Amino acid sequence: MRETTMSTDLNTQRAMPDVAVEARPGVAGRLEWVGMDEVQMPVRLATADGGVVQSAARVAAYVNLARPEARGIHMSRLYLHLDRTLDAEPLTPALLRRMLRGFLDSHADLSDRAMVRIAFEHLVRRPALVSDHRGWKAYPVTITATLQRGRFEVELATAVLYSSTCPASAALARQLIQDGFAQAFPAAQALDREAVLAWLGSEHGIRATPHSQRSAAEVRVRLNPGFDFPLIDLIDRIEDALQTPVQAAVKRVDEQRFALLNGGNLMFCEDAARRLQQALDADERIADFWVRASHYESLHPHDAVAIATKGVEGGYGPADHALAPLGAR
């Protein structure tokens, strides 16, 4: 008991060293970002029905190191701000701004720029196309917010998987079906409706099918001030524009409807990117956007890719084509 008391008294009498603050670096220099990545924390999002859904997230928190003579930053302060803020209430742009302001206030003598990035999977319950079944779909989400010289920016990124059927392949398949029909029903032969229907329903009738493939729409949007995260609205807008998002619960009636949707929505990657461009351009909540439509070809060993932006001055541009994918594949 005496040893514990002596140890406690010793700790209260002596200040603990803080090398990051007190020591000087061997080489002086400003650093663009210093902080933590892959921090494991829960995040909560408000739902349209007034509920709250919680997800496991990976968080990155950074400030810059503006003083070249300073050895380092106070990383524990960043973590504690993350823990207090993310646990307090559902995620909103206003919450992120307060968090970043806290980062900078706790590093007032070291930093003038802060950033947080939160990545998680958002599970959504989706209805089947025709049947009364429902199933879960997970959408990758990354929210990035920065605060610099009073300027606050927030980006919302997600990805949607969909099916794309090649228009060129469909045209070639139709030609082969026409050729097969001509062979099965010569011009001199009178057509029998039942015979034609039977032929169309046989493997000989649909002798060729167009190639289709799983595809991904990766979308990044910068939000205008005053709006909360339109996550489900954004996902719905993307899926409505493409019309063939992949399904969760599927019975035969749902699979048949999916085949019908694919046949009525033939698209190259260029078509998909333009559809997304048009859909996002009409949303007043979105100040800027970047979209990448990737078709993971079943014909080729490589992907077909198209990228589009809103085209605002100082916004996303050609150099952003190399933005890291969101893992939708």
N, C-alpha and C positions, 0 to 999 in steps of 0.2 A: 504494500500500500504506500509505503514511503517512497519507493522508486517512482511510482506513477505520479505522485504529488510533485516530486522534484523535477520530473520531466515536463510536467505541465507548467510549472513555474518558470522553467528555463525557456520554454517556447513563448511564453507571454512577455518575457523580458527582452528577447532578441528578435529583431526584425528579420524576416526571411529574405534571402537574396532574390532579386529579380534581374536575371542576366539579360533578358530581352530588352529591358529598359535602361539598365545601368551600364551595360557593356557597350563598347563601340565596335562596329564591324571591322574585319580586317581589310575589306575593300568597301568604300562608300559608294552609294548609288541608289537612285529611286527605283522602286519596283512597281510594275503595273498592277499586279494583284497578289495579295497574300491572304491565305485563309485556309478553309477546310473543305474537303469534298467527301462524298459518300457518307455523310452523316445520316444515321438511321433515326427517323422520327415519324410519328403519325401526322397526317393532315386531314382536315375535315372540310367538306364542301357542302354548302346548302343546296337542297334539292328544290325543284319547282313546287312541290306539294308542302313545303315548309319543314321538311325533315332535314336531317344531316347524315351524310355518309362519310365514313372514315376509311382511309387507305394508308398503307405503309409506304413511306416515301424515302427517297435518297436526296439529301439536301446538300447544296454547296453554298458556302457563305464566304464572301471576300470583301476586303477593303484594299485600297492601294496604300503604298508606303511612300508618302510624299517627302519625308525628311531623309536625305541620303545618309546622314550620320547616325540614324537610329538603327539599332540591331534588329528589331523585330516588332511585331504587333502583339496585342493581347488576345490570343485566340480563345481563351476561356470566356472572355466577355462576349465574343460572337456566339459561342455555343449557348451561353445562358440566355442571351436575347432570343435566340431561336426557340429554345425550350419554353420560355415564358410566353412568347407571342403566339406560336403555333398551337399551344395548348389552351389559349384563352378563348378563341372563337373561330368560326368557319373562315376559310381563306377568302379574302377579297383584295382588290388593289389597294384600298385604304389601309388594310392591315399590313400589307407588304411595305407600303410607304412608311408607316410608323416604325416597322422593324428596321428598315434601312436608316431611318433617322436616328434610331437607337444605336446602330452600328457606328455611325459617324460621331454622335455625341460622346460615345465611350472611347473614341479615338481622336478627339478634337485636336490633339497636338501632333497627330501622325498622319491623318488621312482626310481626303476631301472627296472620295468617291467610294460607293458601296454597291455590292451586287449580291443577289440571292437567286439560286436556281433550285426548283423543286420538281422532282421527277417521280411519277407514280403511275400505276395502272388504275383506270377508272372503270369499275364494273357497272354495266347497264343491263337491265332486264328488257329484252326485246321480244315482241310478238312474232310468231311465224307469219309467212306471207298469206296463207289461206286458212290453215287449221287453227284451232283455238289453243295451241300450245305456245309456250314462251320459253326462252332460254337466255343464258348470260353471255354477254360479249364484253371483252376487255379492250379498252382503248388506251394506248400509251399517251401520257400527258406530260408535258414539260412547261412549267411556268417560270419565266425569267424576269426579274425586275432589277432596275438600276436607278441609282440616285447620284447625280453629279451636278454640283453648282446649282442646286435647287431644281434641276430638271429631272422629273421622274418619268420613266418609261417602263411599260410592262408588255411582255410578249407571251402569248398563249400558243402552244404548239401541240398538235395531235396528229394521228394517222388513222386512216380508214382502209380496211381491206375490201376489195371488190373484184368482180369477175369482168374480164374484158374479152370480147369476141372480135376477131380480126375481120374487118370489112373485105379486104382483098381475098382472104381465105374463104369467106362466105360466098363471094362471087364465083370463085373457082368451083366450090362445091355445088352451087346451083347449076353451073354449066354441066357438070358431070351428071347431075340428076336429070337435067333436060336430055342429055345424050342417052341415058338409060331409059327414059320414057319413050324416046323415039325408037329405040330398039325393041322395047316391049310392046309398043303399039304402033306398028307401021302405018304410014299415011293411008294406005289402001284399006286398012281395017277399020270397020265401024267401031266407035268407042262404046264400051259398055261401062256405065257409071259404077256399078258394083265391082267390076273387075279393076277399074282404075283405083277405087278406094282401097281394095285389097292389096294392090301393088304398092300404093303409097304407104300402107301400114306394114309392109314387109321389109326385111333387111335389104332386098334388092331395090326397093324404091328409094330409100334414103341411103344411097350407096356411098356418099361422101359427107363429111361434117366439117365445118370450119374449126380451126383451132382456137381455143380460148384458154385463158390462164388466170391464175390468181394475180392480182395487181394491188398496188398500194398508192394511196393519195396521202402524201405528207404535206401538212399545211402549217404555216406559221403566220400569226396575225399580230400586229401591234394595235392595241386598243386606244380609242379616243378617250379622253378624260371623262369621268362621270359615269362610266359603265362598270358593272360587276362582270365576273367571268361568264361569258355566254357559252359555256362548254357544251352542254347538250344541244343548244340551238346551233352551234357551229358544226357539231357532228351531224345533226339532222340535215343541215344545209348542204353539207358535203355529200351525204348519202342520197339525198333527193336529186342533186345535180347528176350524180353518176347512175342512179337508178338500179344498180346491180350489186349492192353491198353483200358480202358473204353472210350466210344465215347461221343461226344457232340450232333451234329445234326445227327439224325437217321431216315431214311425212311425204308420201308420194304426191299428194295434191300440191304441197309446197314446192317440191322439186320440179313438178311440171310447170308451175307458175314461174319459177326461176329460169327454166329453159325458155319460156316465152319472153321473159324480160330480156334475156341475153340476145335472143333473136331479134328483138325490136330495138336494141341499143348497141348496134355494132359500132365499135370505136377503136381508132388508133390512139396511142398515147397523146398525140396532139389534140385530138378531139376531147379527151378527158381533161387535159390541162385547160383548154378554152372553156369548157363547161364550168370548171371550178373558178376560173378567172371571172366569168360573168356572174356567178352566184355570189362570190365574195365582194365583188365591186358594188353590189347593190345593198350591202349591209352598212348602215350608217355608224355602227359601233366600231367598225374596222377602219383604222387610219391607213394601214398598209398591210400587204400580205405577200407571201412567197409560197408557191405551190410546186410540188414535184409529183408528177404522175409516172410511176414505174410499172411497166408491164413485164412480168417475169416470164419471158417467152417459153412456150412449149415447143415451138419450131426450132429455135436457136438456143445455143448455150449461153447467150448474153441477154441483157435486158434492153428494152426500148424505153427511153426516158424523154419526157418533155417537162420544161420548167417555165413558169410564168410568174410575173409580179404585177403589182398594181401600177407601177411606173411613176411613183411620186418622187419629186426632187429630194435627194438626200436619203431616200428609203432603200428598200431592198433593190439590189441590182444584179448585173451579170456575175459579179465576183462572188455572190452568195450561193452559186450553184453547188459549191463544195460543202455547204452546211451538213453536218453529220446527220445521218438518217436516224429515225426515231425507233427503229427496231420493229417495225410493223410486219416485216417479212416473216 
